[in-house]
């Protein structure tokens, strides 16, 4: 697991220093205006160089890509991320599931479980934040967010 150190930059924003499992060193500066700067530490020169600057929107796009909203490696059928009480899980819908060929609204996902389907991924198509009319079909991978108990309830509805 990587090591992350967080510090306030008064009048600028926040700084995150990240040391990865591979031994790489990276710094992310999030400015109060939404810009993000990515820095990489160069061991040979003992310096840190700005690699790129991203707008808020670009940062969110990259976060989605890195987080697997656009593409999920085939080896990862299920994955989960935990942020305090919030969990994000990927759930692949099989044709034997009871929730197949029903819409999110028909299943009353939010009302019955408290969890949210934040994306639906099928072949080359990704739908971010599918609405109540979205019909769940076999082979779709749903990206689900909520507390652990809420996600468990949603999976029970889909089974």
Backbone torsions as a table, in degrees:
resi	resn	phi	psi	omega
1	UNK	NA	144.5	-178.6
2	UNK	-76.7	161.7	176.8
3	UNK	-105.8	128.2	-179.6
4	UNK	-123.2	126.9	175.3
5	UNK	-114.6	132.3	-176.6
6	UNK	-115.4	138.5	175.6
7	UNK	-147.7	149.0	177.9
8	UNK	-80.5	140.6	172.3
9	UNK	-114.8	98.3	-173.9
10	UNK	-55.9	127.2	179.3
11	UNK	78.7	-3.0	-178.9
12	UNK	-120.0	-54.0	-177.3
13	UNK	155.5	-128.5	-179.5
14	UNK	-130.8	151.6	177.3
15	UNK	-122.9	135.1	176.5
16	UNK	-121.1	122.8	175.3
17	UNK	-103.1	125.5	-173.4
18	UNK	-123.0	128.6	172.3
19	UNK	-115.1	117.0	-175.5
20	UNK	-82.6	167.8	176.8
21	UNK	-59.9	-30.4	-179.2
22	UNK	-78.4	-4.8	178.5
23	UNK	92.7	4.8	177.2
24	UNK	-76.3	150.6	178.4
25	UNK	-118.3	129.3	-177.3
26	UNK	-137.8	147.6	175.6
27	UNK	-125.8	133.0	175.4
28	UNK	-117.8	124.5	176.2
29	UNK	-111.3	121.6	177.0
30	UNK	-104.5	112.4	-179.1
31	UNK	-79.4	153.4	178.7
32	UNK	-60.5	-24.6	179.2
33	UNK	-84.9	2.5	176.2
34	UNK	101.7	-16.9	178.1
35	UNK	-64.8	149.3	173.4
36	UNK	-124.6	137.8	174.7
37	UNK	-118.5	134.8	178.9
38	UNK	-110.3	128.9	-179.7
39	UNK	-121.6	147.9	175.5
40	UNK	-123.6	135.4	179.5
41	UNK	-84.6	128.8	178.2
42	UNK	-101.8	108.9	-177.3
43	UNK	-62.7	-37.4	-177.0
44	UNK	-63.8	-40.0	-178.2
45	UNK	-97.8	-5.1	-175.6
46	UNK	51.4	40.6	179.4
47	UNK	-131.2	160.8	175.2
48	UNK	-112.9	128.4	-176.9
49	UNK	-116.4	138.7	175.4
50	UNK	-69.9	124.2	-179.5
51	UNK	-90.1	-42.1	178.9
52	UNK	-164.9	160.5	175.0
53	UNK	-120.5	131.2	-178.3
54	UNK	-121.2	145.6	172.4
55	UNK	-75.7	172.3	178.4
56	UNK	-59.2	-46.0	-178.6
57	UNK	-64.3	-43.5	178.5
58	UNK	-62.4	-39.0	179.3
59	UNK	-62.0	-41.8	179.5
60	UNK	-67.7	-36.2	176.1
61	UNK	-63.5	-45.7	179.3
62	UNK	-63.9	-40.3	178.7
63	UNK	-60.8	-41.8	177.6
64	UNK	-63.0	-40.7	178.6
65	UNK	-64.9	-49.7	-179.4
66	UNK	-64.9	-34.1	-179.1
67	UNK	-78.3	-6.6	176.0
68	UNK	89.9	17.0	178.3
69	UNK	-74.0	-26.8	-178.6
70	UNK	-92.2	-36.6	-176.9
71	UNK	-149.0	131.1	177.5
72	UNK	-117.2	120.6	178.8
73	UNK	-53.4	141.0	-176.2
74	UNK	-56.4	-29.8	-177.5
75	UNK	-69.9	-16.4	-176.2
76	UNK	-105.7	84.9	179.3
77	UNK	-71.5	-38.5	174.5
78	UNK	-133.2	143.3	178.8
79	UNK	-148.6	153.9	176.3
80	UNK	-141.0	148.5	177.4
81	UNK	-125.2	136.7	179.0
82	UNK	-121.3	129.1	175.9
83	UNK	-128.0	98.1	-172.2
84	UNK	55.0	-120.9	179.6
85	UNK	-83.6	-20.4	-178.7
86	UNK	-76.2	132.9	176.3
87	UNK	-124.2	146.6	173.9
88	UNK	-125.7	124.9	-179.0
89	UNK	-129.7	150.9	174.3
90	UNK	-102.5	130.3	-177.2
91	UNK	-131.5	118.8	-179.8
92	UNK	-88.2	125.2	-178.0
93	UNK	-84.8	127.2	178.2
94	UNK	-99.7	160.2	-178.0
95	UNK	-68.3	-16.5	179.4
96	UNK	-84.8	-6.5	-179.0
97	UNK	-68.3	142.2	178.5
98	UNK	-66.1	-28.6	-177.5
99	UNK	-80.3	-1.0	-177.8
100	UNK	-67.1	142.1	178.2
101	UNK	63.2	23.4	173.9
102	UNK	-119.2	151.7	179.8
103	UNK	-84.0	162.1	176.9
104	UNK	-59.6	-38.4	178.5
105	UNK	-66.2	-41.8	178.1
106	UNK	-61.0	-38.7	-179.1
107	UNK	-78.7	-10.8	-178.5
108	UNK	50.3	51.1	-173.7
109	UNK	-53.5	-57.6	-176.0
110	UNK	-65.7	-42.6	-176.4
111	UNK	-66.4	-40.9	-175.0
112	UNK	-85.4	-25.5	-172.8
113	UNK	-120.3	-28.4	-174.1
114	UNK	81.3	-3.3	177.4
115	UNK	-91.7	163.0	179.1
116	UNK	-125.2	140.7	170.6
117	UNK	-91.8	110.1	-174.7
118	UNK	-95.9	-11.7	175.3
119	UNK	-162.7	153.1	174.6
120	UNK	-130.2	123.3	-175.3
121	UNK	-118.1	124.8	179.0
122	UNK	-143.3	119.4	-176.9
123	UNK	50.8	-117.3	-177.3
124	UNK	-96.8	8.2	-175.4
125	UNK	-112.3	131.0	175.4
126	UNK	-122.7	124.6	176.6
127	UNK	-110.0	116.8	179.0
128	UNK	-85.9	132.4	178.4
129	UNK	52.5	61.5	-179.4
130	UNK	-62.8	140.8	-177.0
131	UNK	-82.2	-176.5	-176.5
132	UNK	-65.6	-19.6	179.5
133	UNK	-84.8	-8.3	-178.2
134	UNK	-66.4	125.4	-179.9
135	UNK	-95.1	128.2	-178.7
136	UNK	-83.8	121.1	-178.4
137	UNK	-117.5	157.0	179.8
138	UNK	-57.5	145.2	178.9
139	UNK	89.3	-6.8	178.7
140	UNK	-80.6	138.1	171.9
141	UNK	-102.2	121.8	179.4
142	UNK	-97.0	135.7	173.6
143	UNK	-99.8	116.0	-171.1
144	UNK	-114.0	136.7	178.0
145	UNK	-124.4	142.3	177.0
146	UNK	160.0	-174.8	173.8
147	UNK	-75.6	159.3	-176.0
148	UNK	-54.5	-44.4	-178.2
149	UNK	-66.2	-34.3	178.9
150	UNK	-69.2	-40.9	178.5
151	UNK	-65.1	-39.1	178.1
152	UNK	-61.0	-43.3	177.3
153	UNK	-61.1	-42.1	179.1
154	UNK	-63.4	-43.0	178.0
155	UNK	-62.2	-36.0	177.6
156	UNK	-64.4	-38.5	177.3
157	UNK	-66.0	-39.1	-178.4
158	UNK	-74.9	-28.5	-179.1
159	UNK	-66.8	NA	NA
